[in-house]
Amino acid sequence: MSTKRDKFVELAEKRVNKAMHAIRLIGNLSNRNFYEYDEPDVKQLTKALESELETMRRRFSDETKKKNKVFKLKWAKFMNIESLFNQLYAANSEHEVTAVLEGFENEPSIEWKPYGDNQSNFGVMEAQQADPVSALVEKITNSIDAILMKRCLEEGIDPKSKAAPRSVDEAVQTFFPKSDNWDLDGFRREQAESLQIIAAGKKTDTSLIVYDDGEGQHPKDFEGTFLSLLRGNKTEIQFVQGKYNMGGAGAIVFCGKNKYQLVASKKADGTGNFGFTLVRRHPLTPEEKQTRRSTWYEFLTISGTIPNFPIDALDLGLHDRLFKTGSILKLYSYQ
C-alpha cells in the first residue's frame, strides 16, 4: 500500500468518525425534555449538513475536478468575501455586475432570499415610485434620517422617548446647533461631506452612489431594516421622515433591466463587521415562466447570512474621506 494511500485511509477514517460523532451530538438536540425547537430549525440544520455533503461529493467526482481546472481562479475569488464586495463595487454598470455574478455562478454557498421575506413582493416594489427622481429623493431622505438617528444616539437619547425631538426641524436645531452657519460656504462644504451622491460610469449608462455617515446597521440587522417592507420600524420616531420601509426600495425598479442595487453598511459605534448585499430582480427560469405570472425581488447571502468582513476604513472614492461607518448604496445603470 502506497504512502499516499495509507495517509488517505488514516485521515479518512479519523475524520469520518469525527463527523459521525458530531452528527450524533446534533441528533441529541431532538430531545424535547431539554431543548425547544420547531420545524424550520430542523430544516435549517439538515439543509446545512446536506449542502456540505453535496459539496464534498462533488469534490471527489471526476466531473468536478475537470470544472475546477477551468474555474480555479473564479473559485478562489469566492473564498474571499472582501474580494466579492470589491468586484461588485468596482462595477459601474449592470452589465459589469452580471459579469461578476457569472464568474461566481458555481459557488454553492451563494443563496438568494426574497426581499422583505416575501416572494410575492413584485407588486409592492414596482408601485412605490412613479419616476426615478422621486425615488432618488427617497434615498436622500433615508440618509438624512440615518444622520439624525446617529446624532440622537450619540447624545444618549432614546429616539422613541419623550426626550427625543418631535420634528425634523427640532432635531436639526438640537443635534446641529451651528446649523444656521450652513449658508456659509465653509460650513456647508463640511456638512455636505456627511451625505454624498456620486456618479460613476459612462454618461450614457450611469450608476449612482449614495453615501451617508449615519447610524449604519449591523449585518444581522439588514433584513429588518434595509431589506424589509411594510415593517413600520420608525413609526414611533417623530423626527424622521421615512416611516414604513417603503421609499428605500423605490429606487430599485429604476436600476437598469436587472434592477441591481448594492447595499453596504457598518454600525456608527464601530461595533461589528462591514456588511453588504446585492439586490436584484429574480431571473425566472424557463420552468418558472411556465408557472408564475410575475417574478420577485431578492438579495444575495453567503450560506444564508449577509456577507460581511472586518474593516477599519475603505477607500470607496468618497470626497475627502475614507469610509469608516455609515451606509453606502450603489444604484447600477440608474435611469
Summary of the structure (lengths in Angstrom):
residues: 335
radius of gyration: 23.5
end to end distance: 66.2
largest distance: 83.8
contacts: 958
relative contact order: 0.14
helix: 47%
strand: 16%
